[in-house]
Amino acid sequence: MDLDRTHAQSLDAADPLAAFRGRFAGAGEDGLLYLDGNSLGRMPRETPAAIARTVEEEWARGLVGSWASWIGAATRVGDLLAEGVLGARPGEVLVGDSTSVDLYKLLVAAADARPGRDVVVCCADDFPTDRYIVAGVAAARGMTVREVPADVDEGLDPAVLSAALDERVAVVVLSAVAYRSGALADLAAVTRTARDAGALVLWDLSHAAGAVPLDLAAAGADLAVGCTYKYLNGGPGAPAFLYVRRELQQQLRQPIWGWFGQRDQFAMGPVYDPAPGIERFGVGTPPVLAMTAVEVGAALVAEAGVQRLAAKGRALGELTVALADAWLVPHGVALASPRDPARRGSHVTLAHPQAWQLTQALVDRGVVPDFRTPDRVRLGLAPIYTRFVDVWDAMARFREVLATGAHERYPTERTRVT
Ligand SMILES: *Cc1c(COP(=O)(O)O)cnc(C)c1O
């Protein structure tokens, strides 16, 4: 690959998504080489006005009457995500609660749907909240957790997963894109293998939604959850989404019996009788202001198109890896993501014994990655607003830090948030 800066510039000049960058606050103005959109996406420029509209028109003037439209927001934004981002059908996605809570609800529902089976399979290197929730649900139900090992750089080997499946397994919880390495799982293949073993797969799409094409319908996926504040740019703490395949909805009951899951909510009936469709997975009053921001972010991603976003994400990743090989590996950095771009999501992870010090030095020099244990610098390449030249400049500064040893002056002690 041509490693000249002019090559990166020519890739930007030919980028069909280039205009989307201008629709995000700060991009091109704050001087930051922001490579953490997989942790907190940038803010769409339309978001403040959209929230102001919800506040000033719908809340201040419309008052309680605005519930006539707010009541449909969880399914309206869900449908937008279903069609524009997830490759699911209308009526299969609901927005609300957090990824952690949605994971809990669907995991319990799925385990209930597989009576007589007492094992939950999860991945030993999955995101902490996923593993903790699996452990908590298993402990409460007297189930056993079977943690399958995964290579921290290459992700889960499908053969290892297959070997862990038997007639005791009720549910498999897995991330489509591994948070540490960016390793991408084969949704369709894993779903098929698990179904053959009689188990349900509950996917976590947090690092995948908005970054890789997720054809949930074609993959035959049963259940999924995911964040909207990463590649979907819904803002800090934005409500999550959950997906349940239409044919399964009636069979499943989630464990938090709230009135937003009720069939005729305002009948104020004496007993819980869950709604027939996706709304049965709701619980309580949704965060309307936050939902407004999710709608803006999801609409932008849908407009850009996940196929185009994924193609650009792969190309950004290839440039990152090529520059890392040429410039950083000689300084003791190692690639900690799959080398094959077809096996990666939209971030690239690099390992170095002083990764935390390097992260701090980079932030001070206008490059914003993040640090993940044990010794990784994660470079999030959100394709909707990241330019090829941003990658080039960030990697040049990375090389400079390593060459001068500038990172050595930073504390080795981690801060509360990394
Ligand atoms: C970011 C992320 C989460 C976050 O869950 P919250 O409930 O929003 O805190 C969960 N799981 C995975 C895989 C993630 O990447």
The ligand as a Gaussian input file, in Angstrom:
#p B3LYP/6-31G(d) Opt

LIG

0 1
 C      -20.533000      -0.596000      25.254000
 C      -21.011000      -1.973000      25.548000
 C      -21.966000      -2.206000      26.552000
 C      -22.469000      -1.070000      27.412000
 O      -23.621000      -1.397000      28.108000
 P      -24.393000      -0.252000      28.892000
 O      -25.515000      -0.926000      29.526000
 O      -24.782000       0.782000      27.868000
 O      -23.440000       0.365000      29.855000
 C      -22.392000      -3.503000      26.751000
 N      -21.919000      -4.529000      26.013000
 C      -21.008000      -4.333000      25.031000
 C      -20.527000      -5.491000      24.226000
 C      -20.517000      -3.051000      24.789000
 O      -19.603000      -2.863000      23.838000

